[in-house]
Amino acid sequence: MLTPDSKNFNHSYIKAKEAQVKRHEQSHAQTDDPNRLPPGQVKTDRFPILDLGVRPTRDLYPMWKVTVEGLVERPMEWKLDELRKLGEVDQTSDFHCVTRWSAYDVHWTGIPFVKIMELVKPKPEVAHVIFHSFDGYTTNVPLKELKKPNVLVALQLDGKEIPPEHGGPVRMVVPRLYGWKSAKFLTMIRFVEEDEPGFWEVRGYNNHGDPWGEERYS
C-alpha cells in the first residue's frame, strides 16, 4: 500500500494513473458542450477513485470530528451530526480531475463553506485555508476561492453518506478547481495568512489548480 510518505508516491505515480484513466476515457469519450468541458479534459459517466491508499473505515464515522483552527475568532469542532445541524443544502456541480476526466452533474449535500466562515469569523489577515485529511494529506486553497456559494463541506453523495472511496465521511467540494483541491476524509480546516503548499503542491502540482487555465503543474 502506498502511503503519503512513500518515496514511490510521486509525480511518476500520478502520471501513470493519468495515462490509465485517459486510455479508458478516450475509448468511452462523449461529446458535449465544449464551453462546459475545460481544455484537455474528457467527459466520463464514471467517478474514478484516486487517493493516497489510506482510507477510514465506516466504523469511524460515528466518532468523526472536524476542527477549525488558525486565525479565527471562534475555533470550533463538530461531530458529523452537529455539522448537519448547521444547515445542509443540495448542490449539483461538475467535478474536474487533474488526471483529465470530468464528471458532470455530481450531486452533493453539505454545509456551504461561507456558513462555516460566518460561524468561525476568520481574522482580516487570512488569505489562505489549509485542509487536513485523515491520511495525512493537505491542500491549500486561496480564501477568495472559498467564498463562492457552491463550495461545500460535503456529507452526502447522491443522497447517501459519502463512502470512504469517495472521501467520506466528510470532504471538501471546490468545483472551480481541480479535484485534488477538494480534500477527502476532512479532519481539520486551518485559516492562515501565509500560504502553505500541500501534498501535491510540493510535488510539482500547480499551487492554484484552475481547470480552465489548465493549471496542472508548476
Beta strands, then each sheet from edge to edge (+ up, - down):
strand 1: 42-44
strand 2: 65-70
strand 3: 76-79
strand 4: 89-96
strand 5: 101-112
strand 6: 128-133
strand 7: 138-142
strand 8: 152-157
strand 9: 160-161
strand 10: 171-173
strand 11: 186-192
sheet 1: 1+ 5+ 4-
sheet 2: 1+ 5+ 8- 9+
sheet 3: 1+ 5+ 8- 10+
sheet 4: 3+ 2- 11- 6+ 7-
end
